[in-house]
Amino acid sequence: MALVSELVRLSHHGGIAVVTIDNPPVNALSSGVPEAILAAVREAAADASVQAIVVRGAGTTFIAGADIREFGKMASGELPSINLADIILGIEDSPKPVVMALHGTTFGGGLEVAMGGHYRVIAPSGQVGQPEVKIGLIPGAAGTQRLPRLAGIPKALEMCALGEPVGASEALQHGITDRIIEGDLLEGAVAFAREIASKPFRKTRERNEKLWKVGAAGNAAMTAVLASVGATFEAGVAQERELFDQCLRSTESKALIHAFFGERTVAKIPDIPKDTRTFTIQRAAVIGAGTMGGGIAMAFANAGIPVLMKETSQEALDRGMATIRGNYAASVMKGRFPQETMDRRLALITPQLGYNGFEEADVIVEAVFENMALKKSVFAELDGIAKPSCILATNTSTLDIDEIASVTKRPEMVLGLHFFSPANVMRLLEVVRGATAIGLGKRLKKVAVLAGNCEGFIGNRMVHLYLREAQFLLEEGASVAEIDGALVDFGMAMGPLAVCDLAGIDVGWRIRQEARHREKPGVRQPLVADRLYELGRYGQKTRRGFWLYDANRRPSPDPEVAEIARQVGVEQRPIGRDEIVERCVYALINEGARILEEGIALRAVDIDIVYLNGYGFPARRGGPMFYADTIGIDRVLARIEEFNRQHGPELWSPAPMLRRLAESGGKFHA
Ligand SMILES: NC(=O)c1ccc[n+]([C@@H]2O[C@H](COP(=O)([O-])OP(=O)(O)OC[C@H]3O[C@@H](n4cnc5c(N)ncnc54)[C@H](O)[C@@H]3O)[C@@H](O)[C@H]2O)c1
């Protein structure tokens, strides 16, 4: 065992380094301790044989806090004031993942150090807290900044302002820790470290999603609550009134109210009368146990519906079940639901190689490879087995559902149930006709939106043009980082080119191959994605696509892509952020207007709900069609006409509906 200092030891357990803090009685952060922890982490990280690092406390506790006696000496200058915050930054910057193993009381500076790790595991009796207020202080080493990133702002406020500790299960539930370790903590922490060693990990200070979750209205609410501190009741009420009025007038509030009612509106289908008989779904079956089949089976099981899952080989079936089990186990570990729930859900999924029991299914969802001939052969088989009232559904993203249905003797029972990946998580379900299916969507806790049968339905038909514009912009001189950055700033959950990398450049290429015969000769097509495919740059899975990815799937720009884009031979020019956003988002709006006109979507709000729940469109903008209304249809049209002049009518002819609305001063949402 190597000694980094008297106070901190470094040892090795296979590929896992263990840093042990030994400053009895409570491992306080006396001078020398933080420095030695950082030195030990750095030494371990520099060791090629180390894959991950565990930090733990010897004796009865992890770090119980700062050394309170030293505060006075620091204030008087007797001891140099160490900058604990900088030391924690150093730990957090470790190139290898750091797992903090907590037991006893991880308080104050102890929790601040723990939050500098990339993961935290905790003993069942462990407690964490920021009790500084109890001695008239506040956390002073970024605890007020890291805690809200892990636990969310409300919980962090409560913990920092009241100083009360929380126990292990509450810490897990709020995301402060990642797992409770029953039994030996060191052993459990080392096993956990092995598990995560090769996975991507993040610095706590870069985890901003819980902060964003609060939104402008959440911030206003907190400001209003804080206005009660040190002011009269009347002054507080006056400030609340002012903030309320601001919120009421905000586009964000209008957009969110639109989305709130929109989810109810999409369930109303005018040509399906209220008294239409729908079938109750008691048993389901899924064909295929791949990415989608497994997720769909989970969605059924989560809703309490027993589901059969059929594959062609034992190997594929085992792989599918292993993924399902892994997903459920991860949820149990994160404290989302108990082990019993996992067991109950798993018991509802029956993996099998044959069609046993399919004759009793009320709905069968096909999720085999995206290939017309294969899907037709599956539906021909199903036609011979399924009971007459069974809904036969396909999860195809792009194929013609009428053609798939044509091989059955009951095409009226065939419909599209377009789940989004991951199917057990994503809220959107595009339903290509059918009342029972809309009801089913509700039971699966999805927002079901009705779509007409056309290439790509609502969502993918529009996204195709959005992604096409992103590529055109690249060919015209914008960089990958500029394009994705502009759309992320606009509020999209991911940039369009990062989306292509995630979905797989090879998957996109295969879909284009199927659609090639429908392309009009002489019309500009984006070429970069095909070049990337030819170079074997399939996106995240090969670590190279539009972006480069490191072992942790962190993207960085690749100058080679700019060169590939230049070689396409389109004239290059500097392109501003506004143009990037307008070209991509107005492409969505223009196609959305066509989809409305053709009756593929029932209402503009249906399109918005698809985009808010399936494509990461920012809720505060209300969806693409609502956004068009807030910009002004005439302004959107004017820009599209300009794009038409620049890029030609084949790419940018304004949808007739857009023109009509602009002329009449109308809106998509009247
Ligand atoms: N991946 C997505 O993001 C996504 C999203 C929406 C829809 N879809 C659609 O879902 C369908 C499935 O896609 P995926 O990503 O799950 O593919 P996948 O390759 O992960 O899974 C397909 C599975 O089907 C199995 N299979 C093939 N023929 C079979 C048969 N005759 N009987 C039983 N099993 C069979 C394969 O062994 C494989 O495990 C495709 O139509 C796809 O377009 C995919």
The ligand as an SDF file (V2000), in Angstrom:
LIG
                    3D

 44 48  0  0  0  0  0  0  0  0999 V2000
  -34.6240    2.1510  -34.0480 N   0  0  0  0  0  0  0  0  0  0  0  0
  -35.4410    3.1680  -34.0860 C   0  0  0  0  0  0  0  0  0  0  0  0
  -35.1180    4.2600  -33.6310 O   0  0  0  0  0  0  0  0  0  0  0  0
  -36.8320    3.0150  -34.6500 C   0  0  0  0  0  0  0  0  0  0  0  0
  -37.8230    3.9490  -34.3170 C   0  0  0  0  0  0  0  0  0  0  0  0
  -39.1200    3.7660  -34.7970 C   0  0  0  0  0  0  0  0  0  0  0  0
  -39.4030    2.6800  -35.6060 C   0  0  0  0  0  0  0  0  0  0  0  0
  -38.4120    1.7930  -35.9440 N   0  0  0  0  0  0  0  0  0  0  0  0
  -38.7830    0.6510  -36.7840 C   0  0  0  0  0  0  0  0  0  0  0  0
  -38.8990   -0.4810  -35.9440 O   0  0  0  0  0  0  0  0  0  0  0  0
  -38.5840   -1.6580  -36.6620 C   0  0  0  0  0  0  0  0  0  0  0  0
  -37.5180   -2.4360  -35.9120 C   0  0  0  0  0  0  0  0  0  0  0  0
  -36.3700   -1.6250  -35.7530 O   0  0  0  0  0  0  0  0  0  0  0  0
  -35.2420   -1.9450  -34.6710 P   0  0  0  0  0  0  0  0  0  0  0  0
  -34.3980   -0.7160  -34.5690 O   0  0  0  0  0  0  0  0  0  0  0  0
  -35.8500   -2.5010  -33.4580 O   0  0  0  0  0  0  0  0  0  0  0  0
  -34.4080   -3.0890  -35.4130 O   0  0  0  0  0  0  0  0  0  0  0  0
  -33.4400   -4.1930  -34.7740 P   0  0  0  0  0  0  0  0  0  0  0  0
  -32.5410   -4.6000  -35.8600 O   0  0  0  0  0  0  0  0  0  0  0  0
  -32.8680   -3.7170  -33.4850 O   0  0  0  0  0  0  0  0  0  0  0  0
  -34.4350   -5.3920  -34.3970 O   0  0  0  0  0  0  0  0  0  0  0  0
  -35.1130   -6.1820  -35.3340 C   0  0  0  0  0  0  0  0  0  0  0  0
  -35.2730   -7.5540  -34.7310 C   0  0  0  0  0  0  0  0  0  0  0  0
  -36.2330   -8.2870  -35.4840 O   0  0  0  0  0  0  0  0  0  0  0  0
  -35.8380   -9.6530  -35.4810 C   0  0  0  0  0  0  0  0  0  0  0  0
  -36.5110  -10.3410  -36.5900 N   0  0  0  0  0  0  0  0  0  0  0  0
  -36.2530  -10.2790  -37.9100 C   0  0  0  0  0  0  0  0  0  0  0  0
  -37.1340  -11.0610  -38.5870 N   0  0  0  0  0  0  0  0  0  0  0  0
  -37.9590  -11.6150  -37.6750 C   0  0  0  0  0  0  0  0  0  0  0  0
  -39.0820  -12.5050  -37.7400 C   0  0  0  0  0  0  0  0  0  0  0  0
  -39.5100  -12.9760  -38.9100 N   0  0  0  0  0  0  0  0  0  0  0  0
  -39.6860  -12.8650  -36.5890 N   0  0  0  0  0  0  0  0  0  0  0  0
  -39.2580  -12.3820  -35.3970 C   0  0  0  0  0  0  0  0  0  0  0  0
  -38.2060  -11.5460  -35.2800 N   0  0  0  0  0  0  0  0  0  0  0  0
  -37.5720  -11.1510  -36.3940 C   0  0  0  0  0  0  0  0  0  0  0  0
  -34.3310   -9.5790  -35.6130 C   0  0  0  0  0  0  0  0  0  0  0  0
  -33.7070  -10.7810  -35.1720 O   0  0  0  0  0  0  0  0  0  0  0  0
  -33.9930   -8.3820  -34.7270 C   0  0  0  0  0  0  0  0  0  0  0  0
  -33.7030   -8.7820  -33.4030 O   0  0  0  0  0  0  0  0  0  0  0  0
  -38.1680   -1.1920  -38.0520 C   0  0  0  0  0  0  0  0  0  0  0  0
  -39.2850   -1.2630  -38.8960 O   0  0  0  0  0  0  0  0  0  0  0  0
  -37.7850    0.2520  -37.8290 C   0  0  0  0  0  0  0  0  0  0  0  0
  -37.9230    1.0460  -38.9730 O   0  0  0  0  0  0  0  0  0  0  0  0
  -37.1450    1.9360  -35.4540 C   0  0  0  0  0  0  0  0  0  0  0  0
  1  2  1  0
  2  3  2  0
  2  4  1  0
  4  5  1  0
  4 44  2  0
  5  6  2  0
  6  7  1  0
  7  8  2  0
  8  9  1  0
  8 44  1  0
  9 10  1  0
  9 42  1  0
 10 11  1  0
 11 12  1  0
 11 40  1  0
 12 13  1  0
 13 14  1  0
 14 15  2  0
 14 16  1  0
 14 17  1  0
 17 18  1  0
 18 19  2  0
 18 20  1  0
 18 21  1  0
 21 22  1  0
 22 23  1  0
 23 24  1  0
 23 38  1  0
 24 25  1  0
 25 26  1  0
 25 36  1  0
 26 27  1  0
 26 35  1  0
 27 28  2  0
 28 29  1  0
 29 30  1  0
 29 35  2  0
 30 31  1  0
 30 32  2  0
 32 33  1  0
 33 34  2  0
 34 35  1  0
 36 37  1  0
 36 38  1  0
 38 39  1  0
 40 41  1  0
 40 42  1  0
 42 43  1  0
M  CHG  2   8   1  16  -1
M  END
$$$$
